[in-house]
Amino acid sequence: MDKILIIDDDQQMLNLHKLRLGGSYEVISTDNPEEALELALEHKPSAILMDLMMPKFSGFELCQSLHSLSYTSMIPIFVITGESAAKYKEHCVSLGAREFFEKPVDYNELKKQLAAEIEKRQADRRMHVRVRIRVILKLRGTDAEGKAFNVTTHTENISAGGFLCPCAATLLKGEVVEVFLSGEHERFAGKARVVRRDSPGAPWQNYAFAFTEVTSEWILQAK
């Protein structure tokens, strides 16, 4: 059974959420938002539901904190609040929230959205199972100074959705490069975006790439 973490300083609302969702999910809950990050790291929930207006630590701050950490950043966050969606939804989405529900909660719709997000996340995780393998690549694009580059490198690991490799060019997060498999004939594998830089002090820095476009030439294909 999938776990969900619920954060709400109103104990009556926590009890209601448990009653309506407990049959479908293993519910971890707290009325103390300051405990939320610790619980998220300990229990690894498939989704997080949170109130927006709480004392000491608001839902805005909590949403931003959860979304900024590498481990919790992929967990879908559902904001459940008595506040107006028209007033706060856009801001919550900008901080990393996936869905916004006003009270009183439509639990049928909430369950539907939860199931869809959890299935999507599980599919994404399957797609990003990494295999340690050395593949010779050629990367083409524009570096941090706006200069065109064309470098040959090799992967440290790969997945259906991306790869990790060193690169002599200095790249910015979000930069998109063209990816080619090297060999007797170059084969276009797709386009990939820089999502992380692992060794900023090294001459050849390790970059994690996620494909924005992938062809059938890539070594691993999503099922």
C-alpha positions as CSV (number, residue, x, y, z in Angstrom):
1,M,0.0,0.0,0.0
2,D,1.4,3.4,-0.9
3,K,2.2,5.8,1.9
4,I,1.0,9.4,2.0
5,L,2.2,12.1,4.4
6,I,-0.5,14.6,5.7
7,I,0.5,17.8,7.4
8,D,-2.3,19.9,9.1
9,D,-2.3,21.8,12.4
10,D,-6.0,21.1,12.7
11,Q,-6.4,17.7,14.4
12,Q,-10.1,17.4,13.3
13,M,-9.0,17.8,9.6
14,L,-6.2,15.2,10.1
15,N,-8.8,12.8,11.5
16,L,-11.1,13.4,8.6
17,H,-8.3,12.9,6.0
18,K,-7.3,9.6,7.7
19,L,-10.9,8.5,7.7
20,R,-11.5,9.2,4.1
21,L,-8.1,8.2,2.7
22,G,-6.9,5.5,5.2
23,G,-8.7,2.7,3.3
24,S,-6.6,3.4,0.1
25,Y,-3.3,4.5,1.6
26,E,-1.0,4.1,4.6
27,V,-1.4,7.5,6.2
28,I,1.5,9.2,8.1
29,S,0.4,12.4,9.7
30,T,1.6,15.3,11.8
31,D,0.1,18.5,13.2
32,N,3.6,20.0,13.4
33,P,4.9,21.3,10.1
34,E,8.4,21.4,11.6
35,E,8.4,17.6,11.7
36,A,7.3,17.2,8.1
37,L,10.7,17.1,6.4
38,E,12.0,14.5,8.9
39,L,8.9,12.4,8.3
40,A,9.2,12.7,4.5
41,L,12.8,11.5,4.6
42,E,12.0,8.7,7.1
43,H,8.9,7.3,5.4
44,K,9.5,8.2,1.8
45,P,5.8,8.8,1.0
46,S,4.4,8.6,-2.5
47,A,2.6,11.9,-2.0
48,I,2.4,14.8,0.5
49,L,-0.8,16.6,1.4
50,M,-0.5,19.8,3.4
51,D,-2.5,22.7,4.8
52,L,-1.5,26.2,3.6
53,M,-1.9,28.4,6.7
54,M,-0.1,26.9,9.7
55,P,1.7,28.6,12.7
56,K,5.5,28.9,12.8
57,F,6.1,27.2,9.4
58,S,3.7,28.1,6.6
59,G,2.7,25.8,3.8
60,F,4.4,28.1,1.4
61,E,7.8,27.7,3.2
62,L,7.3,23.9,3.6
63,C,6.3,23.4,0.0
64,Q,9.4,25.3,-1.2
65,S,11.7,23.4,1.2
66,L,10.4,20.0,0.1
67,H,10.6,20.9,-3.5
68,S,14.2,22.3,-3.2
69,L,15.7,19.1,-1.7
70,S,16.9,16.5,-4.2
71,Y,15.2,13.5,-2.5
72,T,11.9,15.1,-1.8
73,S,11.7,17.2,-4.9
74,M,10.0,14.5,-7.0
75,I,7.3,13.7,-4.4
76,P,4.0,15.2,-5.6
77,I,2.6,17.9,-3.2
78,F,-1.1,18.5,-2.8
79,V,-2.1,21.7,-1.1
80,I,-5.5,21.3,0.8
81,T,-6.7,24.6,2.2
82,G,-9.6,26.8,3.1
83,E,-8.0,29.6,1.1
84,S,-9.1,30.6,-2.3
85,A,-7.6,28.8,-5.3
86,A,-7.8,32.0,-7.4
87,K,-5.7,33.8,-4.8
88,Y,-3.0,31.2,-4.0
89,K,-3.0,28.4,-6.5
90,E,-0.6,29.9,-9.0
91,H,1.9,30.8,-6.3
92,C,1.7,27.3,-4.8
93,V,2.4,25.8,-8.1
94,S,5.4,28.1,-8.6
95,L,6.8,26.7,-5.3
96,G,6.4,23.1,-6.4
97,A,2.9,22.1,-5.5
98,R,1.3,19.7,-8.0
99,E,-2.4,20.1,-7.1
100,F,-4.6,22.6,-5.1
101,F,-7.8,21.5,-3.3
102,E,-10.1,23.9,-1.5
103,K,-12.0,22.8,1.6
104,P,-14.5,21.2,1.9
105,V,-12.5,18.5,0.0
106,D,-14.0,16.5,-2.9
107,Y,-12.4,13.2,-1.7
108,N,-13.4,11.3,-4.9
109,E,-11.5,13.8,-7.0
110,L,-8.6,13.9,-4.5
111,K,-8.3,10.1,-4.7
112,K,-8.4,10.2,-8.5
113,Q,-5.7,12.8,-8.7
114,L,-3.6,11.1,-6.1
115,A,-3.7,7.8,-8.0
116,A,-2.8,9.5,-11.2
117,E,0.2,11.3,-9.7
118,I,1.5,8.2,-7.9
119,E,1.3,6.1,-11.0
120,K,3.1,8.8,-13.0
121,R,5.8,9.0,-10.4
122,Q,6.3,5.2,-10.3
123,A,6.6,5.2,-14.1
124,D,9.1,8.0,-13.9
125,R,11.2,6.1,-11.4
126,R,11.1,2.9,-13.5
127,M,12.3,5.0,-16.5
128,H,15.2,6.4,-14.5
129,V,16.7,3.2,-13.1
130,R,20.3,3.7,-13.8
131,V,22.8,1.2,-15.2
132,R,26.6,1.6,-14.7
133,I,27.9,1.4,-18.2
134,R,30.5,3.2,-20.4
135,V,29.1,4.6,-23.6
136,I,31.1,6.9,-25.9
137,L,29.1,10.1,-26.6
138,K,29.5,13.3,-28.6
139,L,27.8,16.4,-27.1
140,R,27.1,19.5,-29.1
141,G,25.7,22.8,-27.8
142,T,26.5,26.1,-26.3
143,D,28.5,26.6,-23.1
144,A,28.0,29.0,-20.1
145,E,29.8,31.8,-22.1
146,G,27.6,31.3,-25.2
147,K,30.4,29.6,-27.2
148,A,29.6,26.5,-29.4
149,F,31.3,23.3,-28.3
150,N,31.6,19.8,-29.7
151,V,33.1,17.3,-27.3
152,T,33.6,13.6,-27.0
153,T,33.0,12.0,-23.6
154,H,31.8,8.8,-22.0
155,T,29.0,8.0,-19.6
156,E,29.4,7.0,-15.9
157,N,25.9,5.6,-15.9
158,I,22.8,5.7,-18.1
159,S,19.0,5.2,-17.9
160,A,16.2,5.3,-20.4
161,G,15.6,9.0,-19.4
162,G,19.2,10.3,-19.1
163,F,22.8,9.8,-18.3
164,L,25.8,11.0,-16.2
165,C,29.0,12.0,-17.8
166,P,32.0,14.3,-17.5
167,C,32.3,17.2,-19.9
168,A,35.2,19.7,-20.5
169,A,32.7,22.5,-21.4
170,T,31.2,24.5,-18.5
171,L,27.4,24.1,-18.7
172,L,24.6,25.9,-17.0
173,K,21.7,24.0,-15.3
174,G,18.9,23.9,-17.9
175,E,21.2,24.0,-20.9
176,V,20.1,21.6,-23.7
177,V,22.7,19.7,-25.7
178,E,22.5,17.4,-28.7
179,V,23.6,13.9,-28.0
180,F,25.2,11.5,-30.5
181,L,26.4,7.9,-30.0
182,S,30.0,7.8,-31.3
183,G,31.4,5.0,-33.4
184,E,32.1,4.3,-37.0
185,H,29.0,6.3,-37.8
186,E,27.5,9.0,-35.4
187,R,23.9,8.3,-34.5
188,F,21.7,11.0,-33.1
189,A,20.3,9.9,-29.7
190,G,18.3,13.0,-28.8
191,K,18.5,16.2,-26.9
192,A,19.2,16.3,-23.2
193,R,19.0,19.0,-20.5
194,V,21.5,19.6,-17.7
195,V,19.8,18.8,-14.4
196,R,22.8,18.6,-12.0
197,R,26.5,19.3,-11.8
198,D,28.3,16.9,-9.5
199,S,32.0,18.0,-9.3
200,P,32.2,21.8,-9.7
201,G,35.9,21.9,-8.7
202,A,37.2,19.4,-11.2
203,P,38.7,20.3,-14.7
204,W,36.2,17.8,-16.2
205,Q,33.0,18.2,-14.4
206,N,30.3,15.5,-14.1
207,Y,26.9,16.5,-15.4
208,A,23.6,14.7,-15.0
209,F,21.4,15.0,-18.1
210,A,17.7,14.3,-18.6
211,F,16.5,13.7,-22.2
212,T,14.0,16.2,-23.5
213,E,13.9,14.3,-26.8
214,V,15.1,10.7,-27.3
215,T,15.4,8.5,-30.4
216,S,15.4,4.8,-30.9
217,E,19.2,4.9,-31.1
218,W,19.6,5.4,-27.4
219,I,20.9,2.3,-25.5
220,L,18.0,1.9,-23.1
221,Q,14.4,2.4,-24.1
222,A,11.5,3.0,-21.7
223,K,9.0,0.2,-21.6
